[in-house]
Amino acid sequence: MKMIAQIKQYIQEAQAFEAKSAAEVEEFRIKYLGKKGILNDLFAQFKSVPNELKKEFGQVVNELKVLVNEKVANLKESFESKSESKSDWDLTRPGEIMELGSRHPINSVKNRIVEIFSRIGFTHSDGPEIEDDWHNFTALNLPEHHPARDMQDTFFIEQSRDFGTDVVLRTHTSSVQIRYMEENQPPIRILSPGRVYRNEAISARSHMMFHQIEGLYIDKNVSFADLRQTLSYFTEALFGKSKIRLRPSYFPFTEPSAEVDVYWGLETETDYRMTKGTGWLEIMGCGMVDPNVLRNVNIDPEEYTGFAFGMGIERIALLLYQIGDIRLYTENDIRFLEQFKSELF
């Protein structure tokens, strides 16, 4: 059979092959063992071989495969031993500089925010990313069929008609605050950073997975003035800008609620583009904790009050680093990540 004769010819060529460099060895390996190599082609042709010849065909193909693998291994070892020979070392050559890694910009910004709030007594609190209905919705003043649930497009893992039995990917880190308040009595002063998930289309300004950091302060006589002062301190520490404004808004778990804008200024063309000519940038949402939320976690709203705030870490990083596309964070492009080697956090 011509095919078997051709394989035997390949065996003779492989036996006679000699290489003068590691590059030639690699070319030889790809020729025979690559995805589009000779051996893959032969194995693909096996189905068309007559039954009476399949045994002989298989034997010679296997002989070729074993031979090529041994030849490649021996030649590679030979070239490696030559390159490692002490007689070839040049002890006067300077050492190779080791490339240093860098922190991801999201991680850097998160650490900066945590450090800023730690100066005024906020501690770190974590919770699960897979949550039940109670902690993600109901305890936060979003009972079943509440229209505000439509504000967040949720990834459901398990969905049931029975109240409170849904299992979801958390849509915010407020669920961490609920878990913490269930187990701890005031005074409470915590930060809850972590990944959250929304069933949204991926674009330059949004993603189905992103990072939030939320703060909660519960104690006696906490007021809206305390909230504003805390936010002014934060924007001054992070952005170097303390001028803020609070616009009335709506969140189910706070009342009153507000959106927070920081005055960025209009000094450059970039400032005009980022702020759409207003000088103001929205950075987070906030408000006084709704009394119903406190009742749900067995904290007396007649004795205690508190405030909460939350921001997207990606959005803050976009502002700090002037990044134009949120998708860059998850593309693992080394050219992008290498720009943050100087980050200290």
Secondary structure, DSSP 8 states (H G I E B T S, - for coil): -HHHHHHHHHHHHHHH---SSHHHHHHHHHHHHSTTSHHHHHHHHGGGS-HHHHHHHHHHHHHHHHHHHHHHHHHHHHHHHHHT-GGG--TTS-----------HHHHHHHHHHHHHHTTT-EE----SEEEHHHHTGGGT--TT-GGGGGS---EEE--SSTT--EEE-SSTHHHHHHHHHH--SSEEEEEEEEEE------SS--SEEEEEEEEEEETT--HHHHHHHHHHHHHHHHS---EEEEEEEETTEEEEEEEEEE--SSSHHHHHHHTTSSEEEEEEEEEE-HHHHHHTT--TTT-EEEEEEEEHHHHHHHHHT-S-GGGGGS--HHHHGGGTT---
